[in-house]
Amino acid sequence: MAEQPRLQHTDLVAIDVHTHVHFSTRAAQSEAGSARMAEMKQHFRSDVLGMDLHGLAEFYRERRMAAVTFTIDSLGDVDEHAPTNEEIGELAAEHPDVIIPFASVHPLRGKAGARIARRLIEQYGFRGFKFHPSVQEFYPNDPVAFPIYEVLAEHGLPALFHTGQNGVGSGTKGGGGIRLKYSNPIHLDDVAVDFPDMPIIMAHPSFPWQDEALAIAVHKAQVYIDLSGWSPKYFPPQLVQYANTLLKKKVLFGTDFPLFTPERWIADLEKTEIRDSVKPDLMLHNAARLFGLEVGGGPDHPQAGS
């Protein structure tokens, strides 16, 4: 397939602030990696699983959307199929029209992690960082993470934190060792106070702590909520209420792709009471302001008034 023409940011109809890229280009080209990708597609009966970053870029470019994408840094065994931060940074530079790269540095790396974060920002142009408290086993307000936050605050880059229930280990014996307590969003209230120059994105409807997340986002100017990982049909009523009112400029479209495709998420959004007047900001403009992007959105724009 011939490469599609690049988009201008003014052509975008949406920005998906939460996608995962699970496979490196090396894995995609290897026999073992190709077999693993095929296995995932068959198991989940999905053609969108197992993409490398080139595939992700093409997927979102076809939909006139940009995507924030990342991996998750681990201190344990390295997944040989997963991309590194460096690969994401290098390949994102080939797709600047649709890929907004986030890095991941384990907070327990402390001061060494801060040096890694600075290098990733300055050498690869990362636009934010992803943290997963339950998987990485840390409380977001633990001072061990502060050296990394200081680097992000210095550069004015957002930190995206998983909050609430966790799909990893869900339904397995002992939850696969995953502890939900780390992902209570209340810990981010301390972080927001101590690092007012670091935008914070609370990822997902924060079940069972939705009210805590809403309170923090209302109270702290630099805190946002991404709506990824859940079908909008199941959003708690108070989340819908606040998305329509006090937080209409602070809610962000996100799918948790490949868990949801944009088409599935948007179709389910139409089954909610989210107001049409809110959707252009939710889908595009709130994220564009956060990332400093000049986007379209006039009366003829596909998301305007939709």
C-alpha positions in Angstrom: 0.0 0.0 0.0 1.3 3.4 -0.9 2.0 5.8 1.9 -0.9 8.1 2.6 -0.4 11.9 2.4 0.6 13.4 5.7 -2.1 15.3 7.7 -1.8 18.8 8.8 -2.9 19.2 12.4 -5.7 21.4 11.2 -7.1 18.3 9.4 -7.5 16.3 12.6 -11.0 15.4 13.8 -9.8 13.8 17.1 -6.9 13.2 19.4 -6.8 9.8 21.1 -4.7 10.4 24.2 -4.4 6.8 25.3 -3.1 4.0 23.0 -0.6 1.2 23.4 1.9 -0.1 21.0 2.7 -3.7 22.0 5.1 -4.7 19.3 8.4 -3.4 18.1 9.3 -3.4 14.4 12.0 -6.0 15.2 9.3 -8.3 16.7 7.0 -7.7 13.7 9.8 -8.8 11.3 10.9 -11.9 13.3 9.4 -15.3 13.0 8.6 -15.5 16.7 7.1 -12.0 16.7 5.0 -12.6 13.7 3.7 -15.8 15.3 2.8 -13.9 18.5 1.0 -11.2 16.6 -1.0 -13.8 14.7 -1.8 -15.6 17.9 -3.1 -12.4 19.5 -5.3 -11.6 16.5 -6.8 -15.1 16.5 -7.3 -15.2 20.3 -9.0 -11.8 20.4 -10.7 -12.1 17.0 -9.3 -8.7 16.1 -7.3 -7.4 13.2 -6.1 -4.3 15.2 -4.0 -6.3 17.7 -0.3 -6.7 17.2 0.5 -3.5 15.4 3.9 -1.9 15.5 4.1 1.9 15.5 4.1 2.2 11.7 0.8 0.2 11.7 -0.6 2.4 14.5 0.3 5.5 12.6 -1.4 4.3 9.4 -4.5 3.2 11.3 -5.0 6.6 12.9 -4.0 8.6 9.8 -6.8 6.8 7.8 -9.2 8.2 10.5 -7.7 11.7 10.5 -6.8 11.3 14.2 -3.7 11.7 16.2 -2.7 9.2 18.9 -0.7 9.5 22.1 1.1 6.2 22.4 3.5 4.5 24.8 4.9 1.4 26.4 5.3 0.7 30.1 8.8 0.5 31.7 9.4 -2.5 33.9 12.2 -3.2 36.4 11.7 -6.9 35.8 11.9 -9.1 32.8 11.9 -7.2 29.5 9.3 -8.2 26.9 11.3 -9.0 23.9 8.4 -8.2 21.6 7.7 -4.7 23.1 9.2 -1.5 21.7 11.7 0.5 23.8 11.2 4.2 24.5 14.0 4.9 22.0 12.2 3.0 19.2 8.9 4.9 19.9 10.8 8.2 19.8 12.6 7.4 16.6 9.5 6.1 14.8 7.3 8.8 16.1 9.6 11.3 14.3 8.7 9.6 11.1 5.0 10.2 11.8 4.7 13.6 13.4 1.3 14.3 11.8 -0.4 11.6 13.8 1.8 10.2 16.6 2.3 12.0 19.9 5.0 10.0 21.7 5.0 9.4 25.5 7.9 7.8 27.3 7.8 5.5 30.3 10.4 5.5 33.0 9.8 3.5 36.1 9.6 5.8 39.1 11.7 3.5 41.3 14.6 4.4 39.1 14.7 7.7 41.1 17.5 10.1 40.2 18.8 7.7 37.5 15.2 7.7 36.1 15.3 11.5 36.0 18.5 11.4 33.9 16.8 8.9 31.5 13.7 11.1 31.3 15.8 14.2 30.5 17.7 12.3 27.7 14.5 11.0 26.2 13.0 14.5 26.1 16.0 16.2 24.7 17.2 13.6 22.3 13.9 12.1 21.1 11.3 14.9 21.6 8.9 13.0 23.9 5.7 15.0 24.7 4.8 13.4 28.0 5.2 10.3 30.2 3.1 7.4 31.2 3.0 5.9 34.7 1.1 2.8 35.9 1.1 2.7 39.7 -0.4 -0.7 40.1 1.8 -2.4 37.5 4.9 -0.5 38.6 4.0 -0.9 42.3 4.4 2.7 43.6 2.3 5.4 45.1 2.3 8.4 42.9 3.0 10.7 45.8 6.1 8.7 46.9 9.1 11.1 46.9 11.1 8.4 45.1 9.3 9.6 41.9 9.9 13.3 42.5 13.2 13.6 40.6 11.4 12.4 37.4 8.4 14.7 38.0 10.9 17.6 38.4 12.2 17.0 34.9 8.6 16.9 33.5 7.6 20.1 35.4 10.8 21.8 34.1 9.7 21.1 30.5 5.9 21.6 31.1 5.2 18.0 30.0 2.1 16.1 31.1 2.2 12.9 33.2 -0.4 10.3 32.5 -1.3 8.0 35.4 -3.4 4.9 35.3 -6.2 5.2 37.9 -8.8 2.9 39.2 -9.6 -0.7 38.4 -7.0 -2.7 36.4 -7.5 -5.0 33.5 -4.1 -6.5 34.0 -4.6 -9.7 36.1 -8.4 -9.1 36.4 -10.3 -12.3 37.2 -7.2 -14.3 37.9 -6.2 -15.9 41.2 -4.8 -13.2 43.4 -5.3 -10.7 40.5 -2.0 -11.7 39.1 -0.3 -10.0 42.0 -1.6 -6.6 41.0 -2.6 -4.3 43.9 -5.3 -1.8 43.1 -4.5 0.5 46.1 -1.7 2.2 44.2 -4.1 3.5 41.6 -6.4 5.4 43.9 -6.4 8.9 42.3 -6.4 10.6 45.7 -2.6 10.1 45.7 -2.4 12.4 42.7 -3.8 15.3 44.7 -0.5 15.5 46.5 1.4 15.4 43.2 -0.7 18.2 41.8 0.1 20.4 44.8 3.8 19.7 44.8 4.2 19.9 41.0 1.8 22.7 39.8 3.8 23.1 36.5 3.3 19.4 35.5 0.0 18.7 33.8 -1.6 15.5 35.1 -3.9 13.2 33.1 -5.9 10.7 35.2 -6.4 7.8 32.9 -9.8 6.0 32.8 -13.0 6.4 34.7 -11.5 5.8 38.2 -13.7 3.0 39.5 -14.2 2.6 42.5 -12.9 6.1 43.2 -14.7 8.2 40.6 -15.7 10.9 43.1 -12.1 11.4 44.2 -11.0 11.9 40.6 -13.7 14.4 39.9 -12.9 16.4 43.0 -9.2 16.6 42.1 -9.9 17.6 38.5 -12.3 20.3 39.6 -9.9 21.6 42.3 -6.5 21.4 40.6 -6.2 23.5 37.4 -3.6 21.3 35.7 -5.5 18.0 36.2 -7.4 16.3 33.3 -9.3 13.0 33.0 -9.0 10.8 30.0 -12.0 8.6 29.3 -10.2 5.5 28.0 -10.5 1.9 28.8 -14.3 1.8 29.3 -17.2 1.8 26.9 -18.9 5.2 27.4 -22.2 3.3 27.9 -20.9 2.4 31.4 -19.6 5.8 32.5 -20.8 6.6 36.0 -23.6 9.2 36.1 -21.5 11.7 38.0 -18.8 11.5 35.4 -21.3 12.3 32.7 -22.6 15.1 34.8 -19.2 16.7 35.3 -18.1 16.1 31.7 -21.1 18.1 30.6 -20.5 21.0 33.1 -17.5 21.8 35.3 -15.1 19.5 33.5 -16.2 20.0 29.9 -12.8 21.6 29.1 -10.8 18.9 31.0 -12.1 15.6 29.7 -10.1 13.9 27.0 -11.0 11.3 24.3 -9.1 8.1 24.8 -9.7 4.5 23.8 -7.0 2.4 25.4 -6.4 1.0 21.9 -6.4 -1.8 21.0 -8.8 -2.5 23.8 -11.3 -0.3 22.0 -11.2 1.0 18.4 -12.1 4.7 17.9 -15.2 3.6 16.0 -16.5 1.4 18.8 -15.8 4.1 21.5 -17.4 6.9 19.4 -20.5 4.7 18.6 -20.9 4.0 22.3 -20.5 7.7 23.2 -23.6 8.4 21.1 -25.5 6.2 23.6 -24.7 8.5 26.5 -26.0 11.8 27.7 -22.8 13.6 26.9 -24.0 16.8 25.2 -23.3 17.4 21.5 -22.0 20.8 22.5 -19.3 19.2 24.6 -18.0 16.7 22.1 -15.8 18.9 19.9 -13.8 19.8 23.0 -13.8 16.3 24.4 -12.7 14.7 21.1 -10.2 17.3 19.9 -9.8 20.7 21.4 -9.0 20.0 25.0 -6.1 17.7 24.1 -5.0 20.2 21.4 -4.7 22.9 24.0 -2.9 20.6 26.4 -0.3 19.6 23.7 -0.1 23.1 22.2 -1.4 22.1 18.8 -3.2 24.4 16.3 -6.2 22.4 15.0 -9.3 23.0 12.9 -12.8 23.0 14.3 -14.8 25.6 12.4 -18.4 25.1 11.4 -17.5 22.7 8.6 -15.2 20.6 10.7 -16.5 17.0 11.1 -16.5 17.2 14.9 -18.0 20.7 15.1 -21.5 20.4 16.7 -21.6 16.6 16.0 
